[in-house]
Amino acid sequence: MVTVKVVWQDTGKPAKDQKVSIGFDGWTRGVKFTDSNGEAHFGADPGSGKVYVNGSTEYSGHISGRVVVYI
């Protein structure tokens, strides 16, 4: 499982209701929305890929466990 935590860069607070997806080798693993803790959970195996928030690439690299991105 992979958890993406989205945080507001200016306040450091969790970003609720943000559209998140992760992609591995050109395949997207569905779309989730962040909860009140700024987290979106995916049933995906670790690997090299990208994290998208609201359609923009916010992280590129190894994805496993918990990935924190700031928007």
mmCIF file as Biopython writes it, N, C-alpha, C and O atoms, coordinates in Angstrom:
data_model
#
loop_
_atom_site.group_PDB
_atom_site.id
_atom_site.type_symbol
_atom_site.label_atom_id
_atom_site.label_alt_id
_atom_site.label_comp_id
_atom_site.label_asym_id
_atom_site.label_entity_id
_atom_site.label_seq_id
_atom_site.pdbx_PDB_ins_code
_atom_site.Cartn_x
_atom_site.Cartn_y
_atom_site.Cartn_z
_atom_site.occupancy
_atom_site.B_iso_or_equiv
_atom_site.auth_seq_id
_atom_site.auth_asym_id
_atom_site.pdbx_PDB_model_num
ATOM 1   N N  . MET A ? 1  ? 0.840   -1.182 0.000   1.0 0.0 1  A 1 
ATOM 2   C CA . MET A ? 1  ? 0.000   0.000  0.000   1.0 0.0 1  A 1 
ATOM 3   C C  . MET A ? 1  ? 0.883   1.243  0.000   1.0 0.0 1  A 1 
ATOM 4   O O  . MET A ? 1  ? 1.944   1.264  0.624   1.0 0.0 1  A 1 
ATOM 5   N N  . VAL A ? 2  ? 0.439   2.264  -0.697  1.0 0.0 2  A 1 
ATOM 6   C CA . VAL A ? 2  ? 1.129   3.543  -0.772  1.0 0.0 2  A 1 
ATOM 7   C C  . VAL A ? 2  ? 0.184   4.614  -0.246  1.0 0.0 2  A 1 
ATOM 8   O O  . VAL A ? 2  ? -0.988  4.658  -0.618  1.0 0.0 2  A 1 
ATOM 9   N N  . THR A ? 3  ? 0.699   5.472  0.617   1.0 0.0 3  A 1 
ATOM 10  C CA . THR A ? 3  ? -0.069  6.606  1.120   1.0 0.0 3  A 1 
ATOM 11  C C  . THR A ? 3  ? 0.595   7.885  0.633   1.0 0.0 3  A 1 
ATOM 12  O O  . THR A ? 3  ? 1.800   8.073  0.802   1.0 0.0 3  A 1 
ATOM 13  N N  . VAL A ? 4  ? -0.197  8.758  0.029   1.0 0.0 4  A 1 
ATOM 14  C CA . VAL A ? 4  ? 0.289   10.070 -0.378  1.0 0.0 4  A 1 
ATOM 15  C C  . VAL A ? 4  ? -0.318  11.086 0.576   1.0 0.0 4  A 1 
ATOM 16  O O  . VAL A ? 4  ? -1.538  11.180 0.708   1.0 0.0 4  A 1 
ATOM 17  N N  . LYS A ? 5  ? 0.548   11.844 1.239   1.0 0.0 5  A 1 
ATOM 18  C CA . LYS A ? 5  ? 0.088   12.903 2.141   1.0 0.0 5  A 1 
ATOM 19  C C  . LYS A ? 5  ? 0.355   14.233 1.455   1.0 0.0 5  A 1 
ATOM 20  O O  . LYS A ? 5  ? 1.485   14.523 1.063   1.0 0.0 5  A 1 
ATOM 21  N N  . VAL A ? 6  ? -0.694  15.042 1.313   1.0 0.0 6  A 1 
ATOM 22  C CA . VAL A ? 6  ? -0.592  16.338 0.653   1.0 0.0 6  A 1 
ATOM 23  C C  . VAL A ? 6  ? -0.693  17.424 1.719   1.0 0.0 6  A 1 
ATOM 24  O O  . VAL A ? 6  ? -1.615  17.433 2.534   1.0 0.0 6  A 1 
ATOM 25  N N  . VAL A ? 7  ? 0.277   18.340 1.694   1.0 0.0 7  A 1 
ATOM 26  C CA . VAL A ? 7  ? 0.382   19.385 2.711   1.0 0.0 7  A 1 
ATOM 27  C C  . VAL A ? 7  ? 0.459   20.744 2.022   1.0 0.0 7  A 1 
ATOM 28  O O  . VAL A ? 7  ? 1.132   20.898 1.003   1.0 0.0 7  A 1 
ATOM 29  N N  . TRP A ? 8  ? -0.240  21.730 2.593   1.0 0.0 8  A 1 
ATOM 30  C CA . TRP A ? 8  ? -0.147  23.095 2.082   1.0 0.0 8  A 1 
ATOM 31  C C  . TRP A ? 8  ? 1.222   23.645 2.423   1.0 0.0 8  A 1 
ATOM 32  O O  . TRP A ? 8  ? 1.604   23.677 3.593   1.0 0.0 8  A 1 
ATOM 33  N N  . GLN A ? 9  ? 1.965   24.079 1.417   1.0 0.0 9  A 1 
ATOM 34  C CA . GLN A ? 9  ? 3.322   24.577 1.609   1.0 0.0 9  A 1 
ATOM 35  C C  . GLN A ? 9  ? 3.368   25.820 2.494   1.0 0.0 9  A 1 
ATOM 36  O O  . GLN A ? 9  ? 4.278   25.961 3.311   1.0 0.0 9  A 1 
ATOM 37  N N  . ASP A ? 10 ? 2.407   26.712 2.343   1.0 0.0 10 A 1 
ATOM 38  C CA . ASP A ? 10 ? 2.445   27.973 3.087   1.0 0.0 10 A 1 
ATOM 39  C C  . ASP A ? 10 ? 2.048   27.842 4.555   1.0 0.0 10 A 1 
ATOM 40  O O  . ASP A ? 10 ? 2.473   28.651 5.381   1.0 0.0 10 A 1 
ATOM 41  N N  . THR A ? 11 ? 1.226   26.820 4.897   1.0 0.0 11 A 1 
ATOM 42  C CA . THR A ? 11 ? 0.772   26.687 6.286   1.0 0.0 11 A 1 
ATOM 43  C C  . THR A ? 11 ? 1.281   25.423 6.975   1.0 0.0 11 A 1 
ATOM 44  O O  . THR A ? 11 ? 1.315   25.356 8.204   1.0 0.0 11 A 1 
ATOM 45  N N  . GLY A ? 12 ? 1.678   24.416 6.185   1.0 0.0 12 A 1 
ATOM 46  C CA . GLY A ? 12 ? 2.100   23.144 6.763   1.0 0.0 12 A 1 
ATOM 47  C C  . GLY A ? 12 ? 0.938   22.267 7.207   1.0 0.0 12 A 1 
ATOM 48  O O  . GLY A ? 12 ? 1.146   21.231 7.839   1.0 0.0 12 A 1 
ATOM 49  N N  . LYS A ? 13 ? -0.287  22.679 6.879   1.0 0.0 13 A 1 
ATOM 50  C CA . LYS A ? 13 ? -1.472  21.909 7.271   1.0 0.0 13 A 1 
ATOM 51  C C  . LYS A ? 13 ? -1.873  20.943 6.168   1.0 0.0 13 A 1 
ATOM 52  O O  . LYS A ? 13 ? -1.577  21.173 4.995   1.0 0.0 13 A 1 
ATOM 53  N N  . PRO A ? 14 ? -2.553  19.851 6.547   1.0 0.0 14 A 1 
ATOM 54  C CA . PRO A ? 14 ? -3.014  18.871 5.549   1.0 0.0 14 A 1 
ATOM 55  C C  . PRO A ? 14 ? -3.960  19.510 4.532   1.0 0.0 14 A 1 
ATOM 56  O O  . PRO A ? 14 ? -4.797  20.342 4.882   1.0 0.0 14 A 1 
ATOM 57  N N  . ALA A ? 15 ? -3.814  19.111 3.277   1.0 0.0 15 A 1 
ATOM 58  C CA . ALA A ? 15 ? -4.659  19.626 2.199   1.0 0.0 15 A 1 
ATOM 59  C C  . ALA A ? 15 ? -5.792  18.628 1.945   1.0 0.0 15 A 1 
ATOM 60  O O  . ALA A ? 15 ? -5.578  17.567 1.358   1.0 0.0 15 A 1 
ATOM 61  N N  . LYS A ? 16 ? -6.980  18.978 2.386   1.0 0.0 16 A 1 
ATOM 62  C CA . LYS A ? 16 ? -8.164  18.126 2.264   1.0 0.0 16 A 1 
ATOM 63  C C  . LYS A ? 16 ? -8.799  18.273 0.877   1.0 0.0 16 A 1 
ATOM 64  O O  . LYS A ? 16 ? -8.724  19.333 0.256   1.0 0.0 16 A 1 
ATOM 65  N N  . ASP A ? 17 ? -9.426  17.185 0.404   1.0 0.0 17 A 1 
ATOM 66  C CA . ASP A ? 17 ? -10.196 17.170 -0.840  1.0 0.0 17 A 1 
ATOM 67  C C  . ASP A ? 17 ? -9.376  17.496 -2.092  1.0 0.0 17 A 1 
ATOM 68  O O  . ASP A ? 17 ? -9.881  18.130 -3.018  1.0 0.0 17 A 1 
ATOM 69  N N  . GLN A ? 18 ? -8.121  17.065 -2.117  1.0 0.0 18 A 1 
ATOM 70  C CA . GLN A ? 18 ? -7.277  17.251 -3.292  1.0 0.0 18 A 1 
ATOM 71  C C  . GLN A ? 18 ? -7.287  15.970 -4.125  1.0 0.0 18 A 1 
ATOM 72  O O  . GLN A ? 18 ? -7.258  14.870 -3.573  1.0 0.0 18 A 1 
ATOM 73  N N  . LYS A ? 19 ? -7.328  16.105 -5.434  1.0 0.0 19 A 1 
ATOM 74  C CA . LYS A ? 19 ? -7.380  14.970 -6.360  1.0 0.0 19 A 1 
ATOM 75  C C  . LYS A ? 19 ? -5.962  14.431 -6.573  1.0 0.0 19 A 1 
ATOM 76  O O  . LYS A ? 19 ? -5.090  15.140 -7.075  1.0 0.0 19 A 1 
ATOM 77  N N  . VAL A ? 20 ? -5.742  13.170 -6.187  1.0 0.0 20 A 1 
ATOM 78  C CA . VAL A ? 20 ? -4.415  12.558 -6.238  1.0 0.0 20 A 1 
ATOM 79  C C  . VAL A ? 20 ? -4.449  11.292 -7.084  1.0 0.0 20 A 1 
ATOM 80  O O  . VAL A ? 20 ? -5.394  10.506 -7.011  1.0 0.0 20 A 1 
ATOM 81  N N  . SER A ? 21 ? -3.411  11.108 -7.883  1.0 0.0 21 A 1 
ATOM 82  C CA . SER A ? 21 ? -3.225  9.845  -8.591  1.0 0.0 21 A 1 
ATOM 83  C C  . SER A ? 21 ? -1.731  9.540  -8.628  1.0 0.0 21 A 1 
ATOM 84  O O  . SER A ? 21 ? -0.897  10.438 -8.514  1.0 0.0 21 A 1 
ATOM 85  N N  . ILE A ? 22 ? -1.414  8.268  -8.787  1.0 0.0 22 A 1 
ATOM 86  C CA . ILE A ? 22 ? -0.021  7.864  -8.931  1.0 0.0 22 A 1 
ATOM 87  C C  . ILE A ? 22 ? 0.118   7.077  -10.220 1.0 0.0 22 A 1 
ATOM 88  O O  . ILE A ? 22 ? -0.792  6.353  -10.624 1.0 0.0 22 A 1 
ATOM 89  N N  . GLY A ? 23 ? 1.266   7.228  -10.859 1.0 0.0 23 A 1 
ATOM 90  C CA . GLY A ? 23 ? 1.488   6.541  -12.118 1.0 0.0 23 A 1 
ATOM 91  C C  . GLY A ? 23 ? 2.794   5.780  -12.114 1.0 0.0 23 A 1 
ATOM 92  O O  . GLY A ? 23 ? 3.819   6.287  -11.658 1.0 0.0 23 A 1 
ATOM 93  N N  . PHE A ? 24 ? 2.754   4.553  -12.627 1.0 0.0 24 A 1 
ATOM 94  C CA . PHE A ? 24 ? 3.934   3.711  -12.780 1.0 0.0 24 A 1 
ATOM 95  C C  . PHE A ? 24 ? 4.039   3.313  -14.239 1.0 0.0 24 A 1 
ATOM 96  O O  . PHE A ? 24 ? 3.096   2.752  -14.796 1.0 0.0 24 A 1 
ATOM 97  N N  . ASP A ? 25 ? 5.165   3.593  -14.862 1.0 0.0 25 A 1 
ATOM 98  C CA . ASP A ? 25 ? 5.398   3.197  -16.262 1.0 0.0 25 A 1 
ATOM 99  C C  . ASP A ? 25 ? 4.246   3.589  -17.181 1.0 0.0 25 A 1 
ATOM 100 O O  . ASP A ? 25 ? 3.843   2.809  -18.044 1.0 0.0 25 A 1 
ATOM 101 N N  . GLY A ? 26 ? 3.722   4.787  -17.000 1.0 0.0 26 A 1 
ATOM 102 C CA . GLY A ? 26 ? 2.653   5.268  -17.869 1.0 0.0 26 A 1 
ATOM 103 C C  . GLY A ? 26 ? 1.254   4.830  -17.481 1.0 0.0 26 A 1 
ATOM 104 O O  . GLY A ? 26 ? 0.282   5.253  -18.106 1.0 0.0 26 A 1 
ATOM 105 N N  . TRP A ? 27 ? 1.130   3.984  -16.456 1.0 0.0 27 A 1 
ATOM 106 C CA . TRP A ? 27 ? -0.189  3.519  -16.005 1.0 0.0 27 A 1 
ATOM 107 C C  . TRP A ? 27 ? -0.576  4.246  -14.728 1.0 0.0 27 A 1 
ATOM 108 O O  . TRP A ? 27 ? 0.204   4.285  -13.776 1.0 0.0 27 A 1 
ATOM 109 N N  . THR A ? 28 ? -1.751  4.812  -14.698 1.0 0.0 28 A 1 
ATOM 110 C CA . THR A ? 28 ? -2.239  5.505  -13.513 1.0 0.0 28 A 1 
ATOM 111 C C  . THR A ? 28 ? -3.016  4.541  -12.643 1.0 0.0 28 A 1 
ATOM 112 O O  . THR A ? 28 ? -3.805  3.737  -13.138 1.0 0.0 28 A 1 
ATOM 113 N N  . ARG A ? 29 ? -2.785  4.627  -11.327 1.0 0.0 29 A 1 
ATOM 114 C CA . ARG A ? 29 ? -3.445  3.748  -10.360 1.0 0.0 29 A 1 
ATOM 115 C C  . ARG A ? 29 ? -4.689  4.395  -9.769  1.0 0.0 29 A 1 
ATOM 116 O O  . ARG A ? 29 ? -4.805  4.497  -8.548  1.0 0.0 29 A 1 
ATOM 117 N N  . GLY A ? 30 ? -5.611  4.830  -10.600 1.0 0.0 30 A 1 
ATOM 118 C CA . GLY A ? 30 ? -6.864  5.394  -10.132 1.0 0.0 30 A 1 
ATOM 119 C C  . GLY A ? 30 ? -6.709  6.783  -9.550  1.0 0.0 30 A 1 
ATOM 120 O O  . GLY A ? 30 ? -5.599  7.303  -9.429  1.0 0.0 30 A 1 
ATOM 121 N N  . VAL A ? 31 ? -7.818  7.367  -9.197  1.0 0.0 31 A 1 
ATOM 122 C CA . VAL A ? 31 ? -7.857  8.708  -8.622  1.0 0.0 31 A 1 
ATOM 123 C C  . VAL A ? 31 ? -8.492  8.617  -7.247  1.0 0.0 31 A 1 
ATOM 124 O O  . VAL A ? 31 ? -9.523  7.969  -7.063  1.0 0.0 31 A 1 
ATOM 125 N N  . LYS A ? 32 ? -7.870  9.266  -6.298  1.0 0.0 32 A 1 
ATOM 126 C CA . LYS A ? 32 ? -8.392  9.332  -4.926  1.0 0.0 32 A 1 
ATOM 127 C C  . LYS A ? 32 ? -8.425  10.794 -4.506  1.0 0.0 32 A 1 
ATOM 128 O O  . LYS A ? 32 ? -7.731  11.632 -5.082  1.0 0.0 32 A 1 
ATOM 129 N N  . PHE A ? 33 ? -9.232  11.090 -3.504  1.0 0.0 33 A 1 
ATOM 130 C CA . PHE A ? 33 ? -9.248  12.431 -2.926  1.0 0.0 33 A 1 
ATOM 131 C C  . PHE A ? 33 ? -8.720  12.354 -1.505  1.0 0.0 33 A 1 
ATOM 132 O O  . PHE A ? 33 ? -9.014  11.410 -0.773  1.0 0.0 33 A 1 
ATOM 133 N N  . THR A ? 34 ? -7.934  13.359 -1.118  1.0 0.0 34 A 1 
ATOM 134 C CA . THR A ? 34 ? -7.357  13.354 0.223   1.0 0.0 34 A 1 
ATOM 135 C C  . THR A ? 34 ? -8.443  13.506 1.281   1.0 0.0 34 A 1 
ATOM 136 O O  . THR A ? 34 ? -9.454  14.178 1.077   1.0 0.0 34 A 1 
ATOM 137 N N  . ASP A ? 35 ? -8.201  12.861 2.411   1.0 0.0 35 A 1 
ATOM 138 C CA . ASP A ? 35 ? -9.132  12.939 3.537   1.0 0.0 35 A 1 
ATOM 139 C C  . ASP A ? 35 ? -8.777  14.144 4.412   1.0 0.0 35 A 1 
ATOM 140 O O  . ASP A ? 35 ? -7.965  14.978 4.011   1.0 0.0 35 A 1 
ATOM 141 N N  . SER A ? 36 ? -9.371  14.241 5.589   1.0 0.0 36 A 1 
ATOM 142 C CA . SER A ? 36 ? -9.139  15.386 6.475   1.0 0.0 36 A 1 
ATOM 143 C C  . SER A ? 36 ? -7.702  15.463 6.977   1.0 0.0 36 A 1 
ATOM 144 O O  . SER A ? 36 ? -7.267  16.509 7.457   1.0 0.0 36 A 1 
ATOM 145 N N  . ASN A ? 37 ? -6.961  14.358 6.868   1.0 0.0 37 A 1 
ATOM 146 C CA . ASN A ? 37 ? -5.545  14.350 7.249   1.0 0.0 37 A 1 
ATOM 147 C C  . ASN A ? 37 ? -4.634  14.630 6.053   1.0 0.0 37 A 1 
ATOM 148 O O  . ASN A ? 37 ? -3.411  14.589 6.180   1.0 0.0 37 A 1 
ATOM 149 N N  . GLY A ? 38 ? -5.224  14.912 4.901   1.0 0.0 38 A 1 
ATOM 150 C CA . GLY A ? 38 ? -4.453  15.174 3.695   1.0 0.0 38 A 1 
ATOM 151 C C  . GLY A ? 38 ? -3.924  13.910 3.041   1.0 0.0 38 A 1 
ATOM 152 O O  . GLY A ? 38 ? -3.008  13.980 2.222   1.0 0.0 38 A 1 
ATOM 153 N N  . GLU A ? 39 ? -4.481  12.754 3.385   1.0 0.0 39 A 1 
ATOM 154 C CA . GLU A ? 39 ? -3.960  11.482 2.905   1.0 0.0 39 A 1 
ATOM 155 C C  . GLU A ? 39 ? -4.876  10.811 1.889   1.0 0.0 39 A 1 
ATOM 156 O O  . GLU A ? 39 ? -6.101  10.853 1.994   1.0 0.0 39 A 1 
ATOM 157 N N  . ALA A ? 40 ? -4.227  10.185 0.894   1.0 0.0 40 A 1 
ATOM 158 C CA . ALA A ? 40 ? -4.914  9.354  -0.086  1.0 0.0 40 A 1 
ATOM 159 C C  . ALA A ? 40 ? -4.190  8.013  -0.098  1.0 0.0 40 A 1 
ATOM 160 O O  . ALA A ? 40 ? -2.963  7.971  -0.181  1.0 0.0 40 A 1 
ATOM 161 N N  . HIS A ? 41 ? -4.943  6.915  -0.017  1.0 0.0 41 A 1 
ATOM 162 C CA . HIS A ? 41 ? -4.358  5.574  0.094   1.0 0.0 41 A 1 
ATOM 163 C C  . HIS A ? 41 ? -4.588  4.783  -1.197  1.0 0.0 41 A 1 
ATOM 164 O O  . HIS A ? 41 ? -5.689  4.768  -1.748  1.0 0.0 41 A 1 
ATOM 165 N N  . PHE A ? 42 ? -3.523  4.129  -1.663  1.0 0.0 42 A 1 
ATOM 166 C CA . PHE A ? 42 ? -3.568  3.345  -2.891  1.0 0.0 42 A 1 
ATOM 167 C C  . PHE A ? 42 ? -3.082  1.932  -2.616  1.0 0.0 42 A 1 
ATOM 168 O O  . PHE A ? 42 ? -2.091  1.745  -1.911  1.0 0.0 42 A 1 
ATOM 169 N N  . GLY A ? 43 ? -3.759  0.947  -3.157  1.0 0.0 43 A 1 
ATOM 170 C CA . GLY A ? 43 ? -3.331  -0.441 -3.064  1.0 0.0 43 A 1 
ATOM 171 C C  . GLY A ? 43 ? -2.345  -0.745 -4.178  1.0 0.0 43 A 1 
ATOM 172 O O  . GLY A ? 43 ? -2.661  -1.485 -5.110  1.0 0.0 43 A 1 
ATOM 173 N N  . ALA A ? 44 ? -1.156  -0.178 -4.083  1.0 0.0 44 A 1 
ATOM 174 C CA . ALA A ? 44 ? -0.151  -0.328 -5.139  1.0 0.0 44 A 1 
ATOM 175 C C  . ALA A ? 44 ? 1.160   -0.818 -4.540  1.0 0.0 44 A 1 
ATOM 176 O O  . ALA A ? 44 ? 1.489   -0.515 -3.393  1.0 0.0 44 A 1 
ATOM 177 N N  . ASP A ? 45 ? 1.896   -1.576 -5.330  1.0 0.0 45 A 1 
ATOM 178 C CA . ASP A ? 45 ? 3.227   -2.013 -4.923  1.0 0.0 45 A 1 
ATOM 179 C C  . ASP A ? 45 ? 4.218   -0.873 -5.130  1.0 0.0 45 A 1 
ATOM 180 O O  . ASP A ? 45 ? 4.009   -0.021 -5.993  1.0 0.0 45 A 1 
ATOM 181 N N  . PRO A ? 46 ? 5.288   -0.850 -4.349  1.0 0.0 46 A 1 
ATOM 182 C CA . PRO A ? 46 ? 6.318   0.179  -4.518  1.0 0.0 46 A 1 
ATOM 183 C C  . PRO A ? 46 ? 6.958   0.108  -5.902  1.0 0.0 46 A 1 
ATOM 184 O O  . PRO A ? 46 ? 7.004   -0.952 -6.526  1.0 0.0 46 A 1 
ATOM 185 N N  . GLY A ? 47 ? 7.446   1.244  -6.363  1.0 0.0 47 A 1 
ATOM 186 C CA . GLY A ? 47 ? 8.133   1.293  -7.644  1.0 0.0 47 A 1 
ATOM 187 C C  . GLY A ? 47 ? 8.462   2.715  -8.030  1.0 0.0 47 A 1 
ATOM 188 O O  . GLY A ? 47 ? 8.153   3.659  -7.302  1.0 0.0 47 A 1 
ATOM 189 N N  . SER A ? 48 ? 9.083   2.858  -9.167  1.0 0.0 48 A 1 
ATOM 190 C CA . SER A ? 48 ? 9.432   4.173  -9.677  1.0 0.0 48 A 1 
ATOM 191 C C  . SER A ? 48 ? 8.226   4.750  -10.417 1.0 0.0 48 A 1 
ATOM 192 O O  . SER A ? 48 ? 7.618   4.073  -11.245 1.0 0.0 48 A 1 
ATOM 193 N N  . GLY A ? 49 ? 7.887   5.995  -10.116 1.0 0.0 49 A 1 
ATOM 194 C CA . GLY A ? 49 ? 6.720   6.582  -10.757 1.0 0.0 49 A 1 
ATOM 195 C C  . GLY A ? 49 ? 6.557   8.050  -10.436 1.0 0.0 49 A 1 
ATOM 196 O O  . GLY A ? 49 ? 7.508   8.731  -10.050 1.0 0.0 49 A 1 
ATOM 197 N N  . LYS A ? 50 ? 5.333   8.528  -10.601 1.0 0.0 50 A 1 
ATOM 198 C CA . LYS A ? 50 ? 5.023   9.937  -10.367 1.0 0.0 50 A 1 
ATOM 199 C C  . LYS A ? 50 ? 3.760   10.064 -9.534  1.0 0.0 50 A 1 
ATOM 200 O O  . LYS A ? 50 ? 2.862   9.225  -9.599  1.0 0.0 50 A 1 
ATOM 201 N N  . VAL A ? 51 ? 3.711   11.140 -8.743  1.0 0.0 51 A 1 
ATOM 202 C CA . VAL A ? 51 ? 2.523   11.495 -7.971  1.0 0.0 51 A 1 
ATOM 203 C C  . VAL A ? 51 ? 1.953   12.767 -8.586  1.0 0.0 51 A 1 
ATOM 204 O O  . VAL A ? 51 ? 2.657   13.760 -8.770  1.0 0.0 51 A 1 
ATOM 205 N N  . TYR A ? 52 ? 0.670   12.713 -8.897  1.0 0.0 52 A 1 
ATOM 206 C CA . TYR A ? 52 ? -0.028  13.864 -9.467  1.0 0.0 52 A 1 
ATOM 207 C C  . TYR A ? 52 ? -1.044  14.393 -8.460  1.0 0.0 52 A 1 
ATOM 208 O O  . TYR A ? 52 ? -1.786  13.624 -7.850  1.0 0.0 52 A 1 
ATOM 209 N N  . VAL A ? 53 ? -1.068  15.707 -8.295  1.0 0.0 53 A 1 
ATOM 210 C CA . VAL A ? 53 ? -2.073  16.341 -7.447  1.0 0.0 53 A 1 
ATOM 211 C C  . VAL A ? 53 ? -2.787  17.373 -8.307  1.0 0.0 53 A 1 
ATOM 212 O O  . VAL A ? 53 ? -2.168  18.291 -8.845  1.0 0.0 53 A 1 
ATOM 213 N N  . ASN A ? 54 ? -4.094  17.208 -8.426  1.0 0.0 54 A 1 
ATOM 214 C CA . ASN A ? 54 ? -4.919  18.094 -9.248  1.0 0.0 54 A 1 
ATOM 215 C C  . ASN A ? 54 ? -4.361  18.218 -10.666 1.0 0.0 54 A 1 
ATOM 216 O O  . ASN A ? 54 ? -4.400  19.293 -11.265 1.0 0.0 54 A 1 
ATOM 217 N N  . GLY A ? 55 ? -3.842  17.107 -11.197 1.0 0.0 55 A 1 
ATOM 218 C CA . GLY A ? 55 ? -3.360  17.067 -12.567 1.0 0.0 55 A 1 
ATOM 219 C C  . GLY A ? 55 ? -1.917  17.500 -12.780 1.0 0.0 55 A 1 
ATOM 220 O O  . GLY A ? 55 ? -1.397  17.361 -13.887 1.0 0.0 55 A 1 
ATOM 221 N N  . SER A ? 56 ? -1.257  18.019 -11.753 1.0 0.0 56 A 1 
ATOM 222 C CA . SER A ? 56 ? 0.134   18.455 -11.882 1.0 0.0 56 A 1 
ATOM 223 C C  . SER A ? 56 ? 1.072   17.448 -11.241 1.0 0.0 56 A 1 
ATOM 224 O O  . SER A ? 56 ? 0.758   16.881 -10.195 1.0 0.0 56 A 1 
ATOM 225 N N  . THR A ? 57 ? 2.221   17.224 -11.865 1.0 0.0 57 A 1 
ATOM 226 C CA . THR A ? 57 ? 3.221   16.326 -11.292 1.0 0.0 57 A 1 
ATOM 227 C C  . THR A ? 57 ? 3.862   17.001 -10.090 1.0 0.0 57 A 1 
ATOM 228 O O  . THR A ? 57 ? 4.470   18.063 -10.222 1.0 0.0 57 A 1 
ATOM 229 N N  . GLU A ? 58 ? 3.729   16.390 -8.922  1.0 0.0 58 A 1 
ATOM 230 C CA . GLU A ? 58 ? 4.274   16.964 -7.693  1.0 0.0 58 A 1 
ATOM 231 C C  . GLU A ? 58 ? 5.448   16.165 -7.142  1.0 0.0 58 A 1 
ATOM 232 O O  . GLU A ? 58 ? 6.177   16.651 -6.277  1.0 0.0 58 A 1 
ATOM 233 N N  . TYR A ? 59 ? 5.636   14.944 -7.636  1.0 0.0 59 A 1 
ATOM 234 C CA . TYR A ? 59 ? 6.752   14.110 -7.193  1.0 0.0 59 A 1 
ATOM 235 C C  . TYR A ? 59 ? 7.079   13.120 -8.293  1.0 0.0 59 A 1 
ATOM 236 O O  . TYR A ? 59 ? 6.190   12.590 -8.960  1.0 0.0 59 A 1 
ATOM 237 N N  . SER A ? 60 ? 8.372   12.879 -8.471  1.0 0.0 60 A 1 
ATOM 238 C CA . SER A ? 60 ? 8.831   11.894 -9.429  1.0 0.0 60 A 1 
ATOM 239 C C  . SER A ? 60 ? 10.002  11.149 -8.799  1.0 0.0 60 A 1 
ATOM 240 O O  . SER A ? 60 ? 10.969  11.768 -8.353  1.0 0.0 60 A 1 
ATOM 241 N N  . GLY A ? 61 ? 9.916   9.826  -8.764  1.0 0.0 61 A 1 
ATOM 242 C CA . GLY A ? 61 ? 10.965  9.020  -8.156  1.0 0.0 61 A 1 
ATOM 243 C C  . GLY A ? 61 ? 10.403  7.741  -7.587  1.0 0.0 61 A 1 
ATOM 244 O O  . GLY A ? 61 ? 9.365   7.257  -8.039  1.0 0.0 61 A 1 
ATOM 245 N N  . HIS A ? 62 ? 11.089  7.185  -6.587  1.0 0.0 62 A 1 
ATOM 246 C CA . HIS A ? 62 ? 10.641  5.935  -5.977  1.0 0.0 62 A 1 
ATOM 247 C C  . HIS A ? 62 ? 9.434   6.206  -5.075  1.0 0.0 62 A 1 
ATOM 248 O O  . HIS A ? 62 ? 9.459   7.106  -4.236  1.0 0.0 62 A 1 
ATOM 249 N N  . ILE A ? 63 ? 8.391   5.419  -5.264  1.0 0.0 63 A 1 
ATOM 250 C CA . ILE A ? 63 ? 7.157   5.563  -4.492  1.0 0.0 63 A 1 
ATOM 251 C C  . ILE A ? 63 ? 6.971   4.309  -3.651  1.0 0.0 63 A 1 
ATOM 252 O O  . ILE A ? 63 ? 6.850   3.205  -4.181  1.0 0.0 63 A 1 
ATOM 253 N N  . SER A ? 64 ? 6.949   4.487  -2.345  1.0 0.0 64 A 1 
ATOM 254 C CA . SER A ? 64 ? 6.678   3.369  -1.433  1.0 0.0 64 A 1 
ATOM 255 C C  . SER A ? 64 ? 6.270   3.940  -0.083  1.0 0.0 64 A 1 
ATOM 256 O O  . SER A ? 64 ? 6.614   5.072  0.258   1.0 0.0 64 A 1 
ATOM 257 N N  . GLY A ? 65 ? 5.542   3.149  0.673   1.0 0.0 65 A 1 
ATOM 258 C CA . GLY A ? 65 ? 5.136   3.558  2.019   1.0 0.0 65 A 1 
ATOM 259 C C  . GLY A ? 65 ? 4.349   4.849  2.009   1.0 0.0 65 A 1 
ATOM 260 O O  . GLY A ? 65 ? 3.217   4.892  1.528   1.0 0.0 65 A 1 
ATOM 261 N N  . ARG A ? 66 ? 4.953   5.907  2.543   1.0 0.0 66 A 1 
ATOM 262 C CA . ARG A ? 66 ? 4.303   7.229  2.612   1.0 0.0 66 A 1 
ATOM 263 C C  . ARG A ? 66 ? 5.133   8.236  1.834   1.0 0.0 66 A 1 
ATOM 264 O O  . ARG A ? 66 ? 6.341   8.360  2.035   1.0 0.0 66 A 1 
ATOM 265 N N  . VAL A ? 67 ? 4.469   8.941  0.953   1.0 0.0 67 A 1 
ATOM 266 C CA . VAL A ? 67 ? 5.108   10.012 0.181   1.0 0.0 67 A 1 
ATOM 267 C C  . VAL A ? 67 ? 4.422   11.299 0.582   1.0 0.0 67 A 1 
ATOM 268 O O  . VAL A ? 67 ? 3.197   11.398 0.516   1.0 0.0 67 A 1 
ATOM 269 N N  . VAL A ? 68 ? 5.200   12.286 0.997   1.0 0.0 68 A 1 
ATOM 270 C CA . VAL A ? 68 ? 4.655   13.586 1.383   1.0 0.0 68 A 1 
ATOM 271 C C  . VAL A ? 68 ? 4.977   14.583 0.281   1.0 0.0 68 A 1 
ATOM 272 O O  . VAL A ? 68 ? 6.129   14.721 -0.132  1.0 0.0 68 A 1 
ATOM 273 N N  . VAL A ? 69 ? 3.943   15.279 -0.193  1.0 0.0 69 A 1 
ATOM 274 C CA . VAL A ? 69 ? 4.139   16.325 -1.207  1.0 0.0 69 A 1 
ATOM 275 C C  . VAL A ? 69 ? 3.556   17.634 -0.685  1.0 0.0 69 A 1 
ATOM 276 O O  . VAL A ? 69 ? 2.552   17.652 0.028   1.0 0.0 69 A 1 
ATOM 277 N N  . TYR A ? 70 ? 4.206   18.713 -1.056  1.0 0.0 70 A 1 
ATOM 278 C CA . TYR A ? 70 ? 3.781   20.044 -0.644  1.0 0.0 70 A 1 
ATOM 279 C C  . TYR A ? 70 ? 3.269   20.802 -1.853  1.0 0.0 70 A 1 
ATOM 280 O O  . TYR A ? 70 ? 3.920   20.850 -2.896  1.0 0.0 70 A 1 
ATOM 281 N N  . ILE A ? 71 ? 2.082   21.398 -1.695  1.0 0.0 71 A 1 
ATOM 282 C CA . ILE A ? 71 ? 1.503   22.168 -2.803  1.0 0.0 71 A 1 
ATOM 283 C C  . ILE A ? 71 ? 1.288   23.600 -2.372  1.0 0.0 71 A 1 
ATOM 284 O O  . ILE A ? 71 ? 0.809   24.416 -3.160  1.0 0.0 71 A 1 
#
